[in-house]
Amino acid sequence: MNDTSALPLWKKNLRILWAAQFIAMIAMSACLPFLPLFVRDLGINDLQQAQQWSGLIAAGPFFLSIISVPFWGSLGDKYGRKLMIVRAIVGLALAMGLMGLAQNVWQLLFLRMLQGAISGFIASTLAFVSSTTPKQHSGYAIAILQSSVSAGPVVGSFIGGILSDAVGVRAVFIYVAIACIISSIIVMIYVHEEKSQHTANKNASLLNNLRYVGSMPALRTLVLLIFLVQSAIVFFSPVLPFYIEQLGALHNRLSTITGIFVGIGGLFSVTFASYWGKRSDRKGYGKTIRLAAIVTGTATILQAFVPHYIWLFPLRAIAGIFTAALIPTLYAAFSKNSPAENRAGLMGIASGATLFGNLIAPILCGWIASYWGIHIALILPGILMFIVWIGSKKEEHYELNG
């Protein structure tokens, strides 16, 4: 094992938080890709209604997290960012455990909304890392941290697919809660936040942070791009199992195939995360975002025209390679433009843009797929990526040199 005693504290914390977030993402991805099938188990058998409910359930956490995550971020600036990480993952464990007991779709929707109000683990770790990492390494650090968001589903979706087919989704929720508790223990024991890393900002507030972002053109642009990118990334998730089923997958293997599909994208995202992070530190975000957006958009649209589900996998791999560049690079640019004393709160707003995309996109997807067809729901996120390409191309003067 490599000796980590000589590593700077920010690198040590980054490694621990990567591991903790990796465990949490394995847990979450063990059931989240299969929520549309759980909706069926809860009595929604009509395909149109199932697609609409799947969109609502997928978006559930983000109804409240849009407000709660920036709020928790401002509290992190006041009282400590490690505390917010532990609070978030314990909240996630509670919400996930209760979902396994849901008796109808209304209860499931309520618990998903509760998850959004009390969780926010990914946003909390992002705020910690962006606040404690030297600026010249922020692109690399954020890309590495975000790679755990892609790495977790590689393992979790595969395991969850097998478990879901074998024992049902309900049992998987209990395993998720246990894994999250393990992750919280790792953070409590091994992550260290020095006083020099956190000087309490008693004037930090959500309103002041919103005003600051509104006054900075670069931050406003980045928030919009983050929202569009995340909307495109998650747009199709509520109806993915239904699409794979339409393309010939056997019903009794549907969860497993869906899990493999999700895992492939995550695998390639993890593989290329470090490359994109170092590239953004060297060259700024503009060129990286433009390249990634145009390739991801093209690969996404092509998925709407495949004759069999097996053709989805190479396109998913291509999208995974370039998707790895998008959100981490935008987060790094946002972090570099944010003052240290309220960076956690400002990164909470950046995370809020991600969450807003997570809220709007699945709901739109559920309705669009139910009325105009699943193929249209695949073409639209590709178009969103083209809009991101155009938007970032016009913002040359926001290019960062790190």
C-alpha positions in Angstrom: 0.0 0.0 0.0 1.3 3.5 -0.8 2.4 5.6 2.1 0.0 8.5 2.4 1.7 10.2 5.4 3.5 12.7 3.1 0.4 13.7 1.2 -1.1 17.1 1.8 -4.3 17.1 3.8 -6.5 18.0 0.8 -5.3 14.9 -1.0 -5.9 12.7 2.0 -9.4 14.0 2.5 -10.1 13.7 -1.3 -9.2 10.0 -1.2 -11.4 9.3 1.9 -14.3 11.3 0.5 -14.0 9.5 -2.9 -14.2 6.2 -1.1 -17.2 7.3 1.1 -19.0 8.7 -1.9 -18.2 5.6 -4.0 -19.9 3.4 -1.3 -22.9 5.8 -1.2 -23.3 5.8 -5.0 -23.1 2.0 -5.1 -25.9 2.0 -2.6 -28.1 4.5 -4.4 -27.5 3.1 -7.9 -28.5 -0.3 -6.6 -32.1 0.7 -6.7 -32.5 4.1 -8.4 -32.3 2.8 -12.0 -35.1 0.4 -11.2 -37.5 2.8 -9.7 -39.7 2.7 -12.8 -40.1 -1.1 -12.2 -40.9 -0.4 -8.5 -43.7 1.9 -9.7 -45.2 -1.0 -11.5 -44.9 -3.2 -8.3 -46.8 -0.5 -6.5 -49.8 -1.0 -8.7 -49.3 1.4 -11.7 -49.6 -1.0 -14.6 -50.8 1.3 -17.4 -47.7 2.2 -19.4 -48.6 5.9 -19.9 -49.3 6.3 -16.2 -46.2 4.4 -15.2 -44.1 6.7 -17.4 -45.6 9.8 -15.8 -45.2 8.5 -12.3 -41.7 7.4 -13.0 -40.8 11.0 -14.0 -42.3 12.3 -10.8 -40.6 9.7 -8.6 -37.2 10.3 -10.3 -37.6 14.1 -9.8 -39.0 13.7 -6.2 -35.9 14.6 -4.2 -35.3 17.8 -6.2 -38.5 19.5 -5.3 -37.1 20.5 -1.9 -33.3 20.0 -2.4 -33.2 23.0 -4.8 -33.7 25.1 -1.7 -32.3 22.9 1.0 -28.9 22.2 -0.6 -27.8 25.9 -0.9 -29.2 26.4 2.6 -27.1 23.5 4.0 -24.1 24.9 2.1 -24.4 28.3 3.8 -24.6 26.5 7.2 -21.4 24.7 6.2 -19.7 28.0 5.8 -20.9 28.9 9.4 -20.5 25.7 11.3 -18.2 23.4 9.4 -18.4 21.4 6.1 -17.6 18.0 7.5 -20.6 18.2 9.7 -22.8 18.8 6.7 -21.4 15.7 5.0 -22.2 13.5 7.9 -25.7 15.0 8.3 -26.4 14.5 4.6 -25.5 10.9 4.4 -27.3 9.9 7.6 -30.4 11.7 6.1 -29.9 9.7 2.9 -29.8 6.4 4.9 -33.0 7.2 6.7 -34.9 8.1 3.6 -33.7 5.1 1.6 -34.6 2.7 4.4 -38.1 4.0 4.6 -38.6 3.7 0.8 -38.4 0.0 1.2 -41.6 0.1 3.3 -43.6 2.3 0.8 -47.1 0.8 0.1 -48.1 3.1 -2.8 -46.7 5.6 -5.2 -47.8 8.5 -3.1 -45.8 7.3 -0.1 -42.8 6.7 -2.4 -43.0 10.2 -3.8 -43.2 11.7 -0.3 -40.2 9.8 0.8 -38.2 10.8 -2.3 -39.1 14.5 -1.4 -38.0 13.8 2.2 -34.7 12.5 0.8 -34.1 15.8 -1.0 -34.9 17.9 2.1 -32.5 16.1 4.5 -29.8 14.7 2.2 -27.5 16.4 -0.3 -24.5 14.2 0.2 -22.9 14.8 -3.2 -23.3 18.6 -2.9 -21.8 18.5 0.6 -18.7 16.6 -0.4 -18.3 18.9 -3.5 -18.5 21.9 -1.2 -15.9 20.5 1.1 -13.4 19.6 -1.6 -13.8 22.8 -3.6 -13.3 24.8 -0.4 -10.2 23.0 0.8 -8.3 22.3 -2.5 -5.7 24.8 -3.9 -7.2 26.6 -6.9 -4.5 25.3 -9.2 -5.6 21.7 -8.5 -9.4 22.3 -8.2 -10.2 20.9 -11.7 -8.3 17.7 -11.0 -9.8 17.3 -7.5 -13.4 17.9 -8.5 -13.1 15.6 -11.5 -11.7 12.8 -9.3 -14.4 13.3 -6.7 -17.1 13.4 -9.3 -15.7 10.2 -10.8 -17.0 8.4 -7.8 -20.5 9.5 -8.9 -19.8 7.5 -12.1 -17.9 4.7 -10.5 -20.6 3.8 -8.0 -23.2 3.0 -10.7 -20.7 0.7 -12.5 -20.9 -1.6 -9.5 -24.2 -0.6 -7.9 -26.4 -0.9 -11.0 -25.0 -4.3 -11.8 -25.4 -5.6 -8.3 -28.8 -3.9 -7.9 -30.0 -5.4 -11.2 -29.2 -8.9 -10.1 -30.6 -8.4 -6.6 -33.8 -6.7 -7.9 -34.5 -9.6 -10.2 -33.7 -12.1 -7.5 -35.2 -10.7 -4.3 -37.2 -7.6 -5.4 -36.5 -3.9 -5.1 -37.8 -3.6 -1.5 -35.0 -5.6 0.0 -32.4 -3.6 -2.0 -33.5 -0.4 -0.2 -32.5 -1.9 3.1 -29.0 -2.7 1.8 -28.8 0.8 0.6 -29.5 2.3 4.0 -26.8 0.0 5.6 -24.2 1.0 3.1 -24.9 4.7 3.6 -24.4 4.3 7.4 -21.0 2.6 6.7 -20.1 5.6 4.5 -21.0 8.1 7.2 -18.8 6.2 9.7 -15.8 6.4 7.3 -16.3 10.2 7.0 -16.6 10.7 10.7 -13.4 8.8 11.5 -11.1 9.6 8.7 -11.9 13.1 7.2 -10.2 15.9 9.0 -11.2 19.6 8.7 -8.6 21.9 10.1 -9.4 25.3 11.6 -7.3 26.9 8.9 -9.5 25.2 6.3 -12.7 26.5 7.8 -13.0 30.0 9.2 -16.6 30.5 10.2 -18.4 33.1 8.0 -21.2 34.3 10.3 -22.5 36.5 7.5 -23.0 33.6 5.2 -26.6 33.2 4.0 -28.5 31.8 1.1 -29.8 35.3 0.1 -26.4 36.9 0.1 -24.9 34.1 -2.0 -27.7 34.4 -4.5 -27.1 38.1 -4.8 -23.4 37.5 -5.4 -24.0 35.0 -8.1 -26.5 37.3 -9.7 -23.9 40.1 -9.8 -21.2 38.0 -11.5 -21.8 37.4 -15.2 -19.3 34.4 -15.3 -21.1 32.7 -12.4 -24.6 33.3 -14.0 -23.4 31.8 -17.2 -21.9 28.7 -15.5 -25.1 28.2 -13.5 -27.1 28.1 -16.7 -24.7 25.7 -18.4 -24.7 23.4 -15.4 -28.5 23.3 -15.4 -28.7 22.5 -19.2 -26.0 19.8 -19.0 -27.5 18.0 -16.0 -31.0 18.2 -17.6 -29.6 16.5 -20.7 -27.7 13.8 -18.7 -30.7 12.7 -16.6 -33.5 13.4 -19.0 -34.1 9.9 -20.3 -33.6 8.0 -17.0 -37.3 7.6 -16.0 -38.2 5.6 -19.1 -34.9 3.8 -19.8 -36.1 0.3 -18.7 -39.3 0.8 -20.8 -37.2 1.7 -23.9 -34.8 -1.3 -23.4 -37.9 -3.5 -23.1 -39.3 -2.1 -26.4 -36.0 -3.0 -28.1 -36.3 -6.7 -27.3 -35.0 -7.3 -23.7 -36.6 -10.1 -21.8 -38.8 -9.0 -18.9 -37.2 -11.3 -16.4 -33.8 -9.9 -17.3 -34.8 -6.3 -17.6 -33.3 -5.0 -14.4 -30.0 -6.7 -15.1 -29.7 -5.3 -18.6 -30.7 -1.8 -17.4 -28.0 -2.1 -14.7 -25.3 -3.1 -17.3 -26.3 -0.2 -19.5 -26.0 2.3 -16.7 -22.8 0.7 -15.5 -21.1 1.0 -18.9 -21.6 4.8 -19.0 -20.2 5.0 -15.5 -17.2 2.8 -16.2 -16.0 5.0 -19.1 -16.7 8.2 -17.2 -14.5 7.0 -14.4 -11.7 6.0 -16.8 -11.5 9.4 -18.4 -12.3 11.6 -15.3 -8.7 12.3 -14.4 -7.8 13.2 -18.0 -10.6 15.8 -18.3 -9.8 17.3 -14.9 -6.2 17.9 -15.8 -7.2 19.2 -19.2 -9.5 21.8 -17.7 -6.8 22.9 -15.2 -4.5 23.5 -18.2 -6.8 25.0 -20.8 -9.9 26.3 -19.0 -13.4 25.0 -19.5 -14.5 26.4 -22.8 -12.8 24.0 -25.3 -13.4 21.0 -23.1 -17.2 21.7 -22.7 -17.7 22.4 -26.4 -16.0 19.1 -27.4 -17.8 17.0 -24.8 -21.2 18.6 -25.5 -21.2 18.0 -29.2 -20.0 14.4 -29.0 -22.4 13.6 -26.1 -25.3 15.2 -27.9 -24.7 13.2 -31.1 -24.3 9.9 -29.3 -27.5 10.5 -27.4 -29.6 11.3 -30.5 -28.3 8.2 -32.2 -29.7 6.0 -29.4 -33.2 6.9 -30.6 -32.6 5.1 -33.9 -31.1 1.8 -33.0 -33.0 -1.4 -34.0 -32.0 -3.5 -31.0 -31.0 -2.7 -27.4 -27.5 -4.2 -28.0 -26.6 -1.2 -30.1 -27.2 1.1 -27.1 -24.1 -0.1 -25.4 -21.4 1.3 -27.7 -23.2 4.6 -27.9 -23.5 4.6 -24.1 -19.8 4.1 -23.8 -19.0 7.1 -26.1 -21.4 9.3 -24.2 -19.8 8.1 -20.9 -16.3 9.1 -22.0 -17.4 12.7 -22.9 -20.0 13.2 -20.2 -17.2 12.8 -17.7 -15.9 16.2 -18.8 -19.1 18.2 -18.4 -20.2 18.8 -14.8 -16.8 18.5 -13.1 -15.3 21.0 -15.5 -18.2 23.5 -15.0 -17.9 23.0 -11.2 -14.2 23.6 -11.3 -14.7 26.9 -13.3 -17.4 27.9 -10.8 -15.2 27.2 -7.8 -12.3 29.2 -9.3 -14.5 32.2 -9.6 -15.8 31.9 -6.0 -14.2 33.6 -2.9 -12.9 31.1 -0.3 -14.9 32.5 2.6 -18.3 31.6 1.2 -17.3 29.0 -1.4 -19.4 26.2 0.2 -22.5 28.3 0.0 -21.8 29.3 -3.6 -21.1 25.8 -4.6 -24.4 24.9 -3.0 -26.0 27.2 -5.6 -24.1 25.5 -8.4 -25.3 22.2 -7.0 -28.8 23.7 -6.9 -28.6 24.2 -10.7 -27.7 20.5 -11.0 -30.7 19.6 -8.8 -33.0 21.9 -10.7 -32.0 20.0 -13.9 -32.7 16.7 -12.0 -36.1 18.0 -11.0 -37.3 19.4 -14.4 -35.9 16.9 -16.8 -37.4 13.6 -15.5 -40.9 15.2 -15.2 -40.7 16.5 -18.7 -39.4 13.1 -19.9 -42.3 11.2 -18.3 -44.9 13.4 -20.0 -43.2 13.7 -23.4 -42.6 9.9 -23.6 -46.2 9.2 -22.6 -47.7 11.6 -25.2 -45.2 11.8 -28.0 -43.1 8.6 -27.7 -39.9 7.5 -26.1 -37.8 8.3 -29.2 -38.6 12.0 -28.9 -37.6 11.8 -25.2 -34.1 10.7 -26.4 -33.7 13.3 -29.1 -34.5 16.3 -26.8 -31.5 15.8 -24.4 -29.2 15.6 -27.5 -30.6 19.0 -28.6 -29.9 20.4 -25.1 -26.3 19.3 -25.5 -26.1 21.2 -28.8 -27.5 24.3 -27.0 -24.7 23.9 -24.4 -22.2 23.7 -27.2 -23.5 27.0 -28.7 -23.7 28.7 -25.3 -20.2 27.9 -24.2 -18.9 28.9 -27.6 -20.2 32.4 -27.0 -18.5 32.8 -23.7 -14.9 33.0 -24.7 -14.2 35.8 -22.2 -15.1 33.5 -19.3 -12.3 31.1 -20.2 -10.2 30.3 -17.1 -6.5 29.6 -17.0 -6.5 28.2 -13.5 
